[in-house]
Amino acid sequence: MAYQSLEDRIVKTTFAAATASRTPAGLPVELPGYEPEFIAITRGAERADADEIERNPRSAPVRLRALARVASGNPGRGGKS
């Protein structure tokens, strides 16, 4: 959750890097070990709806972004072996 636009920009760029492939551009296939470590759960930032903002005005500036770790076969990268 980010409460300010600067925080949201930092989260957005960090999440974009975490969900990007590290395979060199131009290769026709994904190289093993170079695939993204995370996938995005939310598309863009989730915001509070009008009903939530009416009940809780402090929820208006909040932006929610979420990722899920991709299970990989590399034991050194936090995945299952």
DSSP file (Angstrom, degrees, kcal/mol; ACC not computed):
  #  RESIDUE AA STRUCTURE BP1 BP2  ACC     N-H-->O    O-->H-N    N-H-->O    O-->H-N    TCO  KAPPA ALPHA  PHI   PSI    X-CA   Y-CA   Z-CA
    1    1 A M              0   0    0      0, 0.0     2,-0.4     0, 0.0    63,-0.2   0.000 360.0 360.0 360.0 135.1    0.0    0.0    0.0
    2    2 A A  B     -A   63   0A   0     61,-2.6    61,-2.3     1,-0.1     3,-0.0  -0.977 360.0-173.7-122.1 136.2    1.2    3.4   -0.9
    3    3 A Y  S    S+     0   0    0     -2,-0.4     2,-0.3    59,-0.2    -1,-0.1   0.604  71.0  45.9-102.8 -16.5   -0.2    6.6    0.6
    4    4 A Q  S  > S-     0   0    0      1,-0.1     4,-2.4    59,-0.1     5,-0.2  -0.902  82.3-118.0-128.6 156.6    1.7    9.2   -1.5
    5    5 A S  H  > S+     0   0    0     -2,-0.3     4,-2.2     1,-0.2     5,-0.1   0.852 114.3  53.5 -63.7 -35.1    2.4    9.5   -5.2
    6    6 A L  H  > S+     0   0    0      2,-0.2     4,-2.0     1,-0.2    -1,-0.2   0.923 109.9  47.6 -66.0 -43.2    6.2    9.3   -4.6
    7    7 A E  H  > S+     0   0    0      1,-0.2     4,-2.5     2,-0.2    -2,-0.2   0.926 111.8  51.0 -60.3 -44.2    5.8    6.0   -2.6
    8    8 A D  H  X S+     0   0    0     -4,-2.4     4,-2.9     1,-0.2    -2,-0.2   0.879 107.7  52.3 -63.6 -38.2    3.5    4.6   -5.4
    9    9 A R  H  X S+     0   0    0     -4,-2.2     4,-2.4     2,-0.2    -1,-0.2   0.910 110.2  48.6 -64.1 -41.6    6.1    5.5   -8.1
   10   10 A I  H  X S+     0   0    0     -4,-2.0     4,-2.2     2,-0.2    -2,-0.2   0.933 114.2  45.6 -63.2 -46.3    8.8    3.6   -6.1
   11   11 A V  H  X S+     0   0    0     -4,-2.5     4,-2.8     1,-0.2     5,-0.2   0.923 112.3  52.2 -62.2 -44.5    6.6    0.6   -5.6
   12   12 A K  H  X S+     0   0    0     -4,-2.9     4,-2.2     1,-0.2    -2,-0.2   0.912 112.2  43.8 -60.3 -45.9    5.5    0.7   -9.3
   13   13 A T  H  X S+     0   0    0     -4,-2.4     4,-1.9     2,-0.2    -1,-0.2   0.880 114.6  49.9 -70.1 -36.5    9.1    0.7  -10.7
   14   14 A T  H  X S+     0   0    0     -4,-2.2     4,-1.9    -5,-0.2    -2,-0.2   0.919 112.8  46.6 -65.9 -43.3   10.2   -1.9   -8.2
   15   15 A F  H  X S+     0   0    0     -4,-2.8     4,-1.7     2,-0.2    -2,-0.2   0.879 109.6  54.5 -66.5 -38.1    7.3   -4.2   -9.2
   16   16 A A  H  < S+     0   0    0     -4,-2.2     4,-0.5    -5,-0.2    -1,-0.2   0.906 110.2  46.5 -62.4 -41.3    7.9   -3.6  -12.9
   17   17 A A  H >< S+     0   0    0     -4,-1.9     3,-0.6     1,-0.2    -1,-0.2   0.878 111.4  51.9 -67.4 -37.3   11.5   -4.7  -12.5
   18   18 A A  H 3< S+     0   0    0     -4,-1.9    20,-1.3     1,-0.2    19,-1.0   0.778 112.8  44.7 -71.6 -26.4   10.5   -7.8  -10.5
   19   19 A T  T 3< S+     0   0    0     -4,-1.7     2,-0.3    18,-0.2    -1,-0.2   0.426  94.4  99.5 -97.8   1.0    8.0   -8.9  -13.1
   20   20 A A  S <  S-     0   0    0     -3,-0.6    17,-0.3    -4,-0.5     2,-0.2  -0.614  76.8-114.2 -89.3 147.1   10.2   -8.4  -16.1
   21   21 A S        -     0   0    0     -2,-0.3    14,-0.2    15,-0.1    -2,-0.1  -0.530  12.9-153.8 -73.9 143.2   12.1  -11.1  -17.9
   22   22 A R        +     0   0    0     12,-3.1    13,-0.2    -2,-0.2    -1,-0.1   0.265  56.1 122.0-100.9   9.6   15.9  -10.9  -17.7
   23   23 A T  S    S-     0   0    0     11,-0.5     3,-0.1     1,-0.1    -2,-0.1  -0.536  76.8 -99.4 -69.0 135.3   16.4  -12.8  -20.9
   24   24 A P    >   -     0   0    0      0, 0.0     3,-1.3     0, 0.0    -1,-0.1  -0.259  46.5 -97.6 -56.7 142.4   18.4  -10.8  -23.4
   25   25 A A  T 3  S+     0   0    0      1,-0.2    -3,-0.0    -3,-0.1     0, 0.0  -0.282 104.4  33.8 -61.9 143.8   16.1   -9.0  -26.0
   26   26 A G  T 3  S+     0   0    0      1,-0.3    -1,-0.2    -3,-0.1    -3,-0.0   0.267  80.2 126.2  96.4 -10.9   15.8  -10.7  -29.4
   27   27 A L    <   -     0   0    0     -3,-1.3    -1,-0.3     1,-0.1     4,-0.0  -0.617  56.9-141.1 -80.1 140.3   15.9  -14.3  -28.2
   28   28 A P  S    S+     0   0    0      0, 0.0     2,-0.3     0, 0.0    -1,-0.1   0.686  80.5  40.8 -76.6 -16.2   13.0  -16.5  -29.3
   29   29 A V  S    S-     0   0    0      0, 0.0     2,-0.4     0, 0.0    -2,-0.1  -0.901  88.9-101.8-130.7 158.7   12.7  -18.4  -26.1
   30   30 A E        -     0   0    0     -2,-0.3     5,-0.1    -7,-0.0     3,-0.0  -0.659  39.9-128.1 -77.1 127.3   12.9  -17.7  -22.3
   31   31 A L    >   -     0   0    0     -2,-0.4     3,-2.0     1,-0.1     4,-0.3  -0.564  28.8-103.2 -76.7 138.8   16.2  -18.8  -20.9
   32   32 A P  T 3  S+     0   0    0      0, 0.0    -1,-0.1     0, 0.0     0, 0.0  -0.396 108.4  19.2 -60.7 133.7   16.1  -21.0  -17.8
   33   33 A G  T 3  S+     0   0    0     -2,-0.1    -2,-0.0     3,-0.1    39,-0.0   0.324 110.6  79.8  88.7  -8.0   16.9  -19.0  -14.7
   34   34 A Y    <   +     0   0    0     -3,-2.0   -12,-3.1     2,-0.0   -11,-0.5   0.348  63.7 113.0-111.4   3.1   16.2  -15.7  -16.4
   35   35 A E  S    S-     0   0    0     -4,-0.3   -15,-0.1   -14,-0.2   -14,-0.1  -0.275  82.6 -76.5 -71.3 163.5   12.4  -15.7  -16.2
   36   36 A P        -     0   0    0      0, 0.0   -17,-0.2     0, 0.0    -1,-0.1  -0.278  31.4-145.8 -60.2 145.3   10.5  -13.2  -14.0
   37   37 A E  S    S+     0   0    0    -19,-1.0    33,-2.8   -17,-0.3     2,-0.3   0.696  80.1  30.5 -83.4 -20.7   10.7  -13.9  -10.2
   38   38 A F  E     -C   69   0B   0    -20,-1.3     2,-0.4    31,-0.3    31,-0.2  -0.912  64.2-147.4-135.2 159.3    7.2  -12.5   -9.6
   39   39 A I  E     -C   68   0B   0     29,-2.5    29,-2.5    -2,-0.3     2,-0.3  -0.961  31.7-109.6-123.4 148.7    3.8  -12.1  -11.4
   40   40 A A  E     -C   67   0B   0     -2,-0.4    27,-0.3    27,-0.2     3,-0.1  -0.599  23.7-172.5 -78.9 132.0    1.5   -9.2  -10.8
   41   41 A I  S    S+     0   0    0     25,-2.5     2,-0.3    -2,-0.3    26,-0.2   0.834  76.1  47.3 -87.1 -40.2   -1.7  -10.1   -8.9
   42   42 A T  S    S-     0   0    0     24,-1.2     2,-0.8     2,-0.1    24,-0.1  -0.790  79.9-134.2-101.7 145.3   -3.3   -6.6   -9.5
   43   43 A R  S    S-     0   0    0     -2,-0.3     2,-0.1    -3,-0.1    -2,-0.0  -0.880  78.7 -30.5 -96.2 111.0   -3.4   -4.9  -12.9
   44   44 A G  S    S-     0   0    0     -2,-0.8     2,-0.5   -32,-0.1    -2,-0.1  -0.438 111.7 -34.6  74.6-156.5   -2.3   -1.4  -12.0
   45   45 A A        -     0   0    0     -2,-0.1     2,-0.3    20,-0.1    20,-0.2  -0.860  55.5-134.8-105.0 133.6   -3.1    0.0   -8.6
   46   46 A E  E     -B   64   0A   0     18,-3.0    18,-2.4    -2,-0.5     2,-0.3  -0.671  25.5-165.2 -82.2 139.5   -6.3   -0.9   -6.8
   47   47 A R  E     -B   63   0A   0     -2,-0.3    16,-0.1    16,-0.2     2,-0.1  -0.870  27.4 -94.0-123.9 158.1   -8.1    2.1   -5.2
   48   48 A A        -     0   0    0     14,-0.5     2,-0.1    11,-0.5    -1,-0.0  -0.438  43.2-123.9 -67.6 141.8  -10.9    2.4   -2.6
   49   49 A D     >  -     0   0    0     -2,-0.1     4,-2.3     1,-0.1     5,-0.2  -0.300  30.1 -96.1 -81.2 174.0  -14.3    2.7   -4.1
   50   50 A A  H  > S+     0   0    0      1,-0.2     4,-2.1     2,-0.2     5,-0.1   0.849 123.6  54.2 -61.3 -36.4  -16.7    5.5   -3.3
   51   51 A D  H  > S+     0   0    0      2,-0.2     4,-2.0     1,-0.2    -1,-0.2   0.913 109.9  46.7 -64.8 -42.8  -18.5    3.6   -0.6
   52   52 A E  H  > S+     0   0    0      1,-0.2     4,-2.8     2,-0.2    -2,-0.2   0.909 112.0  50.5 -65.3 -42.0  -15.2    2.8    1.2
   53   53 A I  H  < S+     0   0    0     -4,-2.3    -1,-0.2     1,-0.2    -2,-0.2   0.872 108.7  52.7 -65.0 -36.3  -14.1    6.5    0.9
   54   54 A E  H  < S+     0   0    0     -4,-2.1    -1,-0.2    -5,-0.2    -2,-0.2   0.914 115.6  39.9 -64.4 -42.1  -17.5    7.6    2.3
   55   55 A R  H  < S+     0   0    0     -4,-2.0    -2,-0.2     1,-0.3    -1,-0.2   0.847 134.6  20.8 -73.5 -34.1  -17.1    5.3    5.4
   56   56 A N    ><  -     0   0    0     -4,-2.8     3,-2.2    -5,-0.2    -1,-0.3  -0.777  63.9-174.3-139.0  89.4  -13.3    6.0    5.7
   57   57 A P  G >  S+     0   0    0      0, 0.0     3,-1.4     0, 0.0    -1,-0.1   0.753  82.4  68.5 -58.6 -25.1  -12.1    9.3    4.1
   58   58 A R  G 3  S+     0   0    0      1,-0.3     4,-0.2     2,-0.1    -5,-0.1   0.612  87.7  67.7 -71.2  -9.6   -8.5    8.5    4.9
   59   59 A S  G X  S+     0   0    0     -3,-2.2     3,-0.9    -7,-0.2   -11,-0.5   0.556  75.0  90.7 -84.2  -7.8   -8.6    5.6    2.4
   60   60 A A  T <  S+     0   0    0     -3,-1.4   -12,-0.2     1,-0.2    -1,-0.2   0.890  88.6  41.0 -58.4 -45.5   -8.9    8.0   -0.6
   61   61 A P  T 3  S+     0   0    0      0, 0.0    -1,-0.2     0, 0.0     2,-0.1   0.571  89.0 114.7 -82.8  -4.7   -5.2    8.4   -1.3
   62   62 A V    <   -     0   0    0     -3,-0.9   -14,-0.5    -4,-0.2     2,-0.4  -0.421  44.0-169.3 -73.4 135.9   -4.3    4.7   -0.8
   63   63 A R  E     -AB   2  47A   0    -61,-2.3   -61,-2.6    -2,-0.1     2,-0.5  -0.992   6.3-157.1-121.9 130.7   -3.0    2.6   -3.8
   64   64 A L  E     + B   0  46A   0    -18,-2.4   -18,-3.0    -2,-0.4     2,-0.3  -0.935  15.1 172.0-113.3 127.9   -2.7   -1.1   -3.5
   65   65 A R        -     0   0    0     -2,-0.5     2,-0.3   -20,-0.2   -20,-0.1  -0.973   9.8-169.6-128.9 145.8   -0.4   -3.2   -5.7
   66   66 A A        -     0   0    0     -2,-0.3   -25,-2.5   -24,-0.1   -24,-1.2  -0.995   8.3-171.7-142.8 145.6    0.4   -6.9   -5.2
   67   67 A L  E     -C   40   0B   0     -2,-0.3     2,-0.4   -27,-0.3   -27,-0.2  -0.882  11.3-148.5-126.7 159.4    2.8   -9.5   -6.5
   68   68 A A  E     -C   39   0B   0    -29,-2.5   -29,-2.5    -2,-0.3     2,-0.2  -0.997  25.8-116.1-128.5 137.8    3.1  -13.3   -6.1
   69   69 A R  E     -C   38   0B   0     -2,-0.4     2,-0.5   -31,-0.2   -31,-0.3  -0.509  26.4-130.4 -71.6 135.4    6.4  -15.2   -6.2
   70   70 A V        -     0   0    0    -33,-2.8     2,-0.5    -2,-0.2    -1,-0.1  -0.751  22.9-119.2 -85.8 129.3    6.8  -17.6   -9.1
   71   71 A A        -     0   0    0     -2,-0.5     2,-0.3     8,-0.1     8,-0.1  -0.572  41.0-175.6 -69.8 119.9    7.9  -21.0   -8.0
   72   72 A S        -     0   0    0     -2,-0.5     8,-0.8     2,-0.2   -35,-0.0  -0.742  35.3-125.7-115.5 165.7   11.2  -21.7   -9.7
   73   73 A G  S    S+     0   0    0     -2,-0.3     3,-0.1     6,-0.2     5,-0.1   0.375  79.4 103.6 -90.5   4.3   13.5  -24.7   -9.8
   74   74 A N    > > -     0   0    0      1,-0.2     5,-1.5     3,-0.1     3,-1.4  -0.789  55.1-162.3 -91.5 111.8   16.6  -22.7   -8.7
   75   75 A P  G > 5S+     0   0    0      0, 0.0     3,-0.9     0, 0.0    -1,-0.2   0.808  90.3  55.4 -63.4 -28.5   17.3  -23.5   -5.0
   76   76 A G  G 3 5S+     0   0    0      1,-0.2    -2,-0.0     2,-0.1    -3,-0.0   0.588 101.4  58.9 -78.9  -9.5   19.5  -20.4   -4.7
   77   77 A R  G < 5S-     0   0    0     -3,-1.4    -1,-0.2     3,-0.1     3,-0.1   0.224 122.9 -95.6-105.0  12.6   16.7  -18.1   -5.9
   78   78 A G  T < 5S+     0   0    0     -3,-0.9    -2,-0.1     1,-0.3     2,-0.1   0.529  87.2 119.6  90.0   5.2   14.2  -18.9   -3.2
   79   79 A G  S   <S-     0   0    0     -5,-1.5    -1,-0.3     1,-0.1     2,-0.2  -0.316  70.4 -83.0 -96.7-177.8   12.3  -21.6   -5.2
   80   80 A K              0   0    0     -8,-0.8    -1,-0.1     1,-0.1    -3,-0.1  -0.563 360.0 360.0 -82.9 148.1   11.7  -25.3   -4.7
   81   81 A S              0   0    0     -2,-0.2    -1,-0.1    -6,-0.1    -8,-0.1   0.413 360.0 360.0-110.6 360.0   14.3  -27.7   -5.7
